[in-house]
């Protein structure tokens, strides 16, 4: 990758730098580098190069998830920061770009569990952005990093906000979302800010996918993404994820069919995983092909164990328990996992968990947004003679389907039955039922019952999904306490 030999003293985000930035977001790094050759040939060093190259490092680390790539790129960080620090203090891009570099490295470190250094870099980015907003209040790009950072800080559970207070930091999902929408509006109204729209929409989608339960906000982001005719790999990823989480599985499948049409300089295998997910959620056994492709090709860590588990599921929904258990054994070759889906896969494999085939079929259909089909599967099941685990899951699935079909009384009844039967057991169904019950009461503006449900959720200790379920329950309490 190209680097500057002299410290940059100038910021000139002119046409070729903007093209290089856009090519980088499109994962076309060679095209970006060719454009930067001309920028580097200019008489005065241009700090834009340092920032764009850091974007390239970050995207490669984040998408490939290979520790060797992370270690190889880490040596570039100091030189990039030095180049940006050489900019004059009256340049509004100086503190902003330094904040962006710190944020990108913090997120990279989180992938590889370097939590202490990541926290330090997040704090540094926070105060750089705060200072830049005070010095240049009308500088639109401030809203980009500040919006994302405030949203992330807003997810810190109430019992840990003292640490943010001590560090002089604070934020909320609402504040971060508002700032990013402000920039999106500016990007649509003012040509000079138009270049920031794709990245802004990507961050908004990140918030709705990972940090929020606001379905209307997610819908708003999807509508904006649909307006962009020239899809890019990152925006395809964002839109497909939002569609899948909104129960629009067929739309996501259709969208992901263009994933191989992009000219990218690094492989984005996660798009194959998402495509396999869309197929599995409609009980289409072609999912096996793409789960296998992902597991065999992706050299990172996340979702490989889950891909193997879902290959095994295809046997189970056919009622072939023997082949399911045989296929599930392959999951155990992955021991160091990070995401909940992989942890559940390892748990299932080690404990030889066998799901009821019809409950699993209903679960997959539900995840795809085929709620009436999922309901029909459940209605055809007779739970008499069910083992304890299957009976708890049965009521849980009934509650989830009723919830999505806006049958609130039935949802509440089934969630309560799930909690009654399962709150002292290690399965995640009761904890998530309490979480969903709290969210349902919150929608009904019944704050007292919502708080009780969230607190009950936090009192349970399921073997799987505990962190993510508890985080959402804590976020629910945080929302209600701020009202």
VMD Tcl script that draws the C-alpha trace (Angstrom):
set ca {
  {0.00 0.00 0.00}
  {1.20 3.52 -0.78}
  {2.46 5.71 2.06}
  {3.60 9.30 2.40}
  {7.31 9.79 2.90}
  {6.90 13.32 4.29}
  {4.58 14.60 6.96}
  {1.44 16.03 5.41}
  {0.84 19.75 6.01}
  {-2.13 20.22 3.68}
  {-5.69 18.93 3.46}
  {-7.15 19.07 -0.02}
  {-10.15 16.78 -0.40}
  {-10.33 17.39 -4.14}
  {-11.81 15.25 -6.92}
  {-9.20 12.47 -6.98}
  {-9.19 12.13 -3.20}
  {-12.97 11.91 -3.21}
  {-12.85 9.26 -5.93}
  {-10.24 7.32 -3.94}
  {-12.40 7.54 -0.80}
  {-15.44 6.24 -2.72}
  {-13.40 3.46 -4.36}
  {-12.15 2.44 -0.91}
  {-15.70 2.19 0.47}
  {-16.48 0.04 -2.59}
  {-13.57 -2.26 -1.59}
  {-11.71 -1.29 -4.79}
  {-8.36 -0.59 -3.18}
  {-6.22 -0.88 -6.32}
  {-8.33 1.78 -8.05}
  {-8.00 3.99 -4.97}
  {-4.22 3.55 -4.87}
  {-3.87 4.51 -8.54}
  {-5.79 7.71 -7.87}
  {-3.61 8.44 -4.84}
  {-0.44 8.16 -6.96}
  {-1.39 11.42 -8.65}
  {-2.29 13.04 -5.35}
  {1.12 12.12 -3.94}
  {2.83 13.62 -6.95}
  {1.59 17.06 -5.97}
  {4.14 19.53 -4.62}
  {2.62 19.71 -1.15}
  {1.88 16.52 0.82}
  {-1.87 15.95 1.22}
  {-3.11 14.47 4.51}
  {-6.17 13.00 2.77}
  {-3.95 10.14 1.66}
  {-3.23 9.10 5.25}
  {-6.92 8.98 6.12}
  {-7.98 7.09 2.99}
  {-5.25 4.52 3.50}
  {-6.39 4.04 7.09}
  {-9.91 3.40 5.79}
  {-8.41 0.66 3.60}
  {-6.60 -0.92 6.55}
  {-9.74 -0.81 8.70}
  {-12.01 -2.36 6.07}
  {-9.57 -5.17 5.37}
  {-9.20 -5.94 9.08}
  {-12.92 -5.74 9.77}
  {-14.10 -7.80 6.80}
  {-11.35 -10.44 6.65}
  {-11.10 -10.88 10.44}
  {-7.59 -12.33 10.10}
  {-5.24 -11.60 12.98}
  {-2.25 -11.70 10.61}
  {-3.80 -8.86 8.61}
  {-4.51 -6.92 11.82}
  {-0.90 -7.28 13.00}
  {0.54 -6.39 9.59}
  {-1.54 -3.21 9.32}
  {-1.01 -2.07 12.91}
  {2.43 -0.65 12.14}
  {0.79 1.90 9.81}
  {-1.19 3.55 12.60}
  {1.53 5.78 14.09}
  {2.68 7.17 10.74}
  {-0.90 7.99 9.74}
  {-1.48 9.84 12.99}
  {1.78 11.77 12.62}
  {0.78 12.88 9.14}
  {-2.60 14.08 10.36}
  {-1.17 15.77 13.45}
  {1.06 17.86 11.17}
  {-1.99 19.66 9.82}
  {-2.50 23.23 11.12}
  {-4.93 23.68 13.99}
  {-7.20 25.91 11.91}
  {-7.95 22.98 9.58}
  {-11.37 21.51 10.58}
  {-10.44 18.12 9.14}
  {-7.46 17.75 11.53}
  {-9.14 16.69 14.80}
  {-11.97 15.04 12.87}
  {-9.65 12.77 10.87}
  {-7.60 11.94 13.97}
  {-10.84 10.93 15.70}
  {-11.82 8.74 12.74}
  {-8.44 6.96 12.78}
  {-8.72 6.32 16.53}
  {-12.27 4.99 16.17}
  {-11.31 2.69 13.30}
  {-8.44 1.22 15.28}
  {-10.61 0.84 18.37}
  {-13.18 -1.18 16.41}
  {-10.38 -3.23 14.85}
  {-8.95 -4.03 18.28}
  {-12.34 -5.11 19.60}
  {-12.32 -7.86 16.97}
  {-9.18 -9.26 18.59}
  {-10.07 -8.60 22.25}
  {-7.66 -5.72 22.81}
  {-10.24 -4.04 25.02}
  {-8.06 -1.72 27.10}
  {-6.35 -0.05 24.14}
  {-9.69 0.11 22.29}
  {-11.29 1.91 25.26}
  {-8.40 4.41 25.32}
  {-8.79 5.11 21.59}
  {-12.57 5.52 21.89}
  {-12.05 8.06 24.68}
  {-9.47 9.93 22.60}
  {-11.83 10.02 19.60}
  {-14.67 11.29 21.80}
  {-12.72 14.31 23.03}
  {-11.24 15.07 19.61}
  {-14.73 15.21 18.14}
  {-16.04 17.24 21.06}
  {-13.24 19.80 20.66}
  {-13.77 19.97 16.91}
  {-17.50 20.56 17.36}
  {-16.73 23.44 19.72}
  {-14.14 24.96 17.37}
  {-16.04 24.32 14.12}
  {-19.75 23.99 15.02}
  {-20.88 24.17 11.37}
  {-18.47 21.49 10.13}
  {-20.85 18.81 8.84}
  {-18.53 15.74 9.01}
  {-18.41 16.16 12.80}
  {-21.84 14.56 12.81}
  {-20.46 11.37 11.23}
  {-18.14 10.17 13.98}
  {-20.07 11.82 16.81}
  {-23.32 10.18 15.75}
  {-21.87 6.69 15.73}
  {-19.94 7.22 18.96}
  {-22.88 8.69 20.87}
  {-25.09 5.79 19.82}
  {-22.54 3.24 21.04}
  {-22.03 5.05 24.36}
  {-25.79 5.08 24.77}
  {-25.83 1.28 25.03}
  {-23.66 1.21 28.15}
  {-25.81 -0.37 30.92}
  {-26.98 1.96 33.74}
  {-24.73 0.32 36.37}
  {-21.64 1.22 34.31}
  {-22.51 4.81 33.40}
  {-20.44 5.95 36.39}
  {-17.34 4.99 34.39}
  {-18.48 7.22 31.52}
  {-19.20 10.02 33.99}
  {-15.72 9.72 35.45}
  {-14.26 9.83 31.95}
  {-16.40 12.86 31.09}
  {-18.21 10.98 28.32}
  {-21.86 10.41 27.58}
  {-24.28 9.74 24.78}
  {-27.49 8.04 23.72}
  {-28.81 6.07 20.78}
  {-31.36 8.82 20.16}
  {-28.68 11.51 20.10}
  {-26.43 9.51 17.77}
  {-29.28 8.66 15.43}
  {-30.35 12.32 15.32}
  {-26.84 13.50 14.42}
  {-26.47 10.98 11.62}
  {-29.88 11.87 10.17}
  {-28.86 15.54 10.28}
  {-25.82 14.70 8.16}
  {-27.90 12.54 5.81}
  {-30.23 15.48 5.24}
  {-27.30 17.85 4.66}
  {-25.82 15.34 2.20}
  {-29.06 15.33 0.20}
  {-29.43 19.12 0.23}
  {-25.82 20.28 -0.24}
  {-23.60 18.88 -3.01}
  {-20.40 19.45 -1.02}
  {-21.66 17.06 1.68}
  {-23.18 14.48 -0.69}
  {-20.06 12.33 -0.51}
  {-20.79 11.44 3.14}
  {-24.23 9.92 2.48}
  {-23.23 6.25 1.89}
  {-21.08 6.07 5.03}
  {-23.77 7.87 7.04}
  {-26.44 5.38 5.93}
  {-24.10 2.49 6.74}
  {-23.67 3.75 10.31}
  {-27.42 4.28 10.66}
  {-27.96 0.69 9.55}
  {-25.32 -0.45 12.09}
  {-27.31 1.26 14.85}
  {-30.61 -0.29 13.80}
  {-29.10 -3.78 13.32}
  {-27.04 -3.92 16.50}
  {-28.12 -1.29 19.01}
  {-31.83 -0.59 18.60}
  {-35.26 -2.26 18.60}
  {-36.99 0.63 16.81}
  {-38.65 -0.98 13.78}
  {-39.82 2.36 12.38}
  {-36.28 3.74 12.46}
  {-35.01 0.61 10.69}
  {-37.70 1.03 8.03}
  {-36.61 4.63 7.46}
  {-33.00 3.55 6.86}
  {-34.15 0.83 4.45}
  {-36.15 3.36 2.45}
  {-33.06 5.56 2.06}
  {-30.88 2.59 1.07}
  {-33.40 1.57 -1.61}
  {-33.04 5.00 -3.22}
  {-29.37 4.35 -3.97}
  {-29.35 2.70 -7.40}
  {-25.63 1.88 -7.58}
  {-25.30 -0.67 -4.82}
  {-21.95 -1.16 -3.12}
  {-20.86 -4.25 -1.14}
  {-21.17 -2.48 2.22}
  {-24.57 -0.98 1.47}
  {-25.76 -4.34 0.11}
  {-24.68 -5.91 3.42}
  {-26.49 -3.19 5.37}
  {-29.73 -3.35 3.41}
  {-29.85 -7.16 3.36}
  {-29.33 -7.30 7.12}
  {-32.09 -4.78 7.74}
  {-34.45 -6.64 5.43}
  {-33.76 -9.95 7.18}
  {-34.24 -8.44 10.62}
  {-37.50 -6.89 9.44}
  {-38.92 -10.23 8.32}
  {-38.51 -9.46 4.59}
  {-36.57 -12.58 3.75}
  {-37.61 -12.87 0.09}
  {-36.49 -9.28 -0.57}
  {-33.15 -9.96 1.12}
  {-32.63 -13.13 -0.93}
  {-33.31 -11.29 -4.16}
  {-30.98 -8.46 -3.20}
  {-28.15 -10.80 -2.24}
  {-28.29 -12.54 -5.60}
  {-26.22 -9.64 -7.04}
  {-23.42 -10.10 -4.46}
  {-21.01 -11.68 -6.98}
  {-21.40 -8.84 -9.47}
  {-19.13 -6.46 -7.55}
  {-15.50 -5.85 -8.48}
  {-13.80 -6.10 -5.08}
  {-10.14 -6.43 -4.13}
  {-10.93 -8.50 -1.04}
  {-13.51 -11.28 -0.72}
  {-16.65 -10.48 1.29}
  {-17.64 -14.04 2.20}
  {-20.16 -12.91 4.82}
  {-22.53 -12.09 1.96}
  {-22.56 -15.83 1.13}
  {-23.42 -16.57 4.76}
  {-26.31 -14.10 4.63}
  {-27.54 -15.61 1.36}
  {-27.43 -19.08 2.94}
  {-29.43 -17.70 5.86}
  {-32.17 -16.43 3.55}
  {-32.44 -19.89 1.96}
  {-32.47 -21.77 5.27}
  {-35.27 -19.53 6.56}
  {-37.51 -20.71 3.74}
  {-36.43 -24.34 4.37}
  {-34.52 -24.45 1.07}
  {-31.78 -27.08 1.21}
  {-29.65 -25.11 -1.26}
  {-28.57 -23.25 1.88}
  {-26.09 -26.08 2.51}
  {-24.07 -25.11 -0.58}
  {-23.51 -21.55 0.59}
  {-22.98 -22.36 4.26}
  {-20.27 -24.81 3.13}
  {-18.73 -22.21 0.83}
  {-18.59 -19.70 3.66}
  {-17.16 -22.15 6.18}
  {-14.53 -23.43 3.76}
  {-13.47 -20.06 2.29}
  {-13.65 -17.53 5.13}
  {-10.42 -17.41 7.12}
  {-11.80 -15.35 9.99}
  {-13.57 -16.59 13.10}
  {-17.19 -15.54 13.27}
  {-20.22 -17.60 12.18}
  {-18.24 -20.61 10.94}
  {-19.42 -22.86 13.75}
  {-22.94 -21.55 13.22}
  {-22.74 -22.32 9.49}
  {-21.88 -25.95 10.27}
  {-24.72 -26.18 12.81}
  {-27.19 -24.89 10.26}
  {-25.97 -27.42 7.71}
  {-26.84 -30.05 10.33}
  {-30.25 -28.44 10.82}
  {-31.15 -29.23 7.23}
  {-30.96 -32.93 8.14}
  {-32.95 -32.43 11.33}
  {-35.92 -30.70 9.69}
  {-36.16 -33.76 7.43}
  {-36.37 -35.89 10.58}
  {-32.92 -37.46 10.03}
  {-31.56 -37.35 13.59}
  {-28.65 -39.70 12.89}
  {-27.18 -37.57 10.08}
  {-27.89 -34.43 12.12}
  {-25.77 -35.64 15.02}
  {-23.03 -36.76 12.65}
  {-22.95 -33.38 10.93}
  {-23.05 -31.57 14.28}
  {-19.75 -33.17 15.33}
  {-17.90 -30.99 12.80}
  {-18.81 -27.89 14.83}
  {-16.42 -28.90 17.62}
  {-13.33 -28.12 15.55}
  {-14.00 -24.45 16.39}
  {-13.30 -23.76 20.05}
  {-12.34 -20.07 20.18}
  {-15.55 -18.28 19.24}
  {-16.86 -14.79 19.96}
  {-20.44 -14.30 18.73}
  {-23.50 -15.80 20.41}
  {-24.54 -17.86 17.40}
  {-21.19 -19.69 17.41}
  {-21.28 -20.18 21.18}
  {-24.73 -21.76 20.86}
  {-23.43 -24.00 18.06}
  {-20.56 -25.23 20.25}
  {-22.96 -25.78 23.15}
  {-25.31 -27.80 20.95}
  {-22.48 -29.93 19.59}
  {-20.87 -30.64 22.96}
  {-24.21 -31.51 24.56}
  {-25.66 -33.23 21.48}
  {-28.75 -31.05 21.65}
  {-31.55 -32.38 19.47}
  {-34.29 -29.92 18.63}
  {-37.83 -31.02 17.88}
  {-37.92 -30.99 14.04}
  {-41.25 -29.14 13.82}
  {-40.23 -26.55 16.41}
  {-37.05 -25.98 14.43}
  {-39.04 -25.68 11.22}
  {-41.27 -23.08 12.90}
  {-38.22 -21.23 14.22}
  {-36.63 -20.94 10.78}
  {-39.88 -19.78 9.18}
  {-40.33 -17.24 11.96}
  {-36.80 -15.89 11.48}
  {-37.62 -15.39 7.80}
  {-40.76 -13.40 8.57}
  {-43.10 -16.16 7.41}
  {-45.19 -15.76 10.54}
  {-48.43 -17.33 9.37}
  {-46.56 -20.40 8.08}
  {-44.70 -20.64 11.39}
  {-48.01 -20.38 13.23}
  {-49.51 -23.15 11.06}
  {-46.59 -25.46 11.90}
  {-47.10 -24.82 15.62}
  {-50.85 -25.35 15.40}
  {-50.26 -28.77 13.84}
  {-48.11 -29.85 16.80}
  {-49.52 -31.66 19.82}
  {-47.29 -30.84 22.82}
  {-48.59 -33.77 24.88}
  {-45.69 -36.00 25.74}
  {-43.11 -33.28 25.06}
  {-39.90 -33.35 27.05}
  {-39.40 -30.38 29.39}
  {-37.08 -28.44 27.07}
  {-39.35 -28.91 24.04}
  {-42.44 -27.85 26.02}
  {-40.73 -24.62 27.12}
  {-39.63 -23.92 23.55}
  {-43.15 -24.68 22.31}
  {-44.68 -21.92 24.45}
  {-41.79 -19.60 23.60}
  {-42.32 -20.08 19.84}
  {-46.06 -19.57 20.29}
  {-45.34 -16.29 22.08}
  {-42.90 -15.04 19.47}
  {-45.27 -15.77 16.58}
  {-48.26 -14.23 18.36}
  {-46.16 -11.15 19.15}
  {-45.28 -10.59 15.50}
  {-48.86 -11.20 14.39}
  {-49.93 -8.50 16.89}
  {-51.92 -10.95 18.98}
  {-50.73 -9.30 22.16}
  {-52.90 -11.16 24.68}
  {-51.76 -14.53 23.29}
  {-48.14 -13.35 23.21}
  {-48.28 -12.25 26.87}
  {-49.91 -15.51 27.95}
  {-47.32 -17.66 26.17}
  {-44.37 -15.54 27.34}
  {-45.58 -15.87 30.94}
  {-45.96 -19.64 30.56}
  {-42.42 -19.85 29.13}
  {-41.07 -17.92 32.12}
  {-43.04 -20.02 34.61}
  {-41.68 -23.28 33.20}
  {-38.17 -22.20 32.33}
  {-36.87 -19.39 34.54}
  {-34.80 -21.71 36.74}
  {-33.48 -23.80 33.83}
  {-30.39 -23.15 31.67}
  {-32.23 -22.62 28.36}
  {-32.43 -19.10 26.93}
  {-36.16 -19.25 26.14}
  {-37.42 -17.89 29.48}
  {-34.89 -15.06 29.61}
  {-35.71 -13.95 26.09}
  {-39.44 -14.34 26.78}
  {-39.03 -11.95 29.73}
  {-37.12 -9.53 27.50}
  {-39.81 -9.64 24.81}
  {-42.53 -9.33 27.44}
  {-40.83 -6.18 28.70}
  {-40.59 -4.75 25.19}
  {-44.28 -5.55 24.60}
  {-45.30 -3.80 27.84}
  {-43.09 -0.86 26.86}
  {-44.98 -0.54 23.57}
  {-48.22 -0.57 25.59}
  {-46.82 2.28 27.73}
  {-47.05 0.07 30.82}
  {-43.73 1.15 32.34}
  {-44.08 -0.66 35.70}
  {-44.76 -4.05 34.12}
  {-42.03 -3.47 31.53}
  {-39.48 -2.71 34.26}
  {-40.53 -5.82 36.21}
  {-40.12 -7.98 33.08}
  {-36.69 -6.54 32.26}
  {-35.56 -7.05 35.86}
  {-36.86 -10.64 35.83}
  {-34.88 -11.20 32.63}
  {-31.72 -9.93 34.32}
  {-32.31 -12.35 37.20}
  {-32.04 -15.36 34.89}
  {-28.74 -16.92 33.86}
  {-29.20 -18.91 30.64}
  {-26.26 -20.90 29.31}
  {-26.49 -19.19 25.93}
  {-27.17 -15.69 24.58}
  {-26.95 -14.35 28.16}
  {-24.82 -11.30 27.34}
  {-26.88 -10.12 24.39}
  {-30.23 -10.78 26.13}
  {-29.09 -8.98 29.27}
  {-27.67 -6.07 27.26}
  {-31.06 -5.57 25.61}
  {-32.86 -5.81 28.95}
  {-30.47 -3.26 30.45}
  {-31.00 -1.01 27.45}
  {-34.76 -1.34 28.02}
  {-34.39 -0.28 31.67}
  {-32.16 2.58 30.53}
  {-34.83 3.80 28.08}
  {-37.57 3.69 30.70}
  {-35.48 5.38 33.38}
  {-34.70 8.29 31.04}
  {-38.37 8.94 30.26}
}
mol new
graphics top color blue
foreach p $ca { graphics top sphere $p radius 0.5 }
foreach p [lrange $ca 0 end-1] q [lrange $ca 1 end] { graphics top cylinder $p $q radius 0.2 }
display resetview
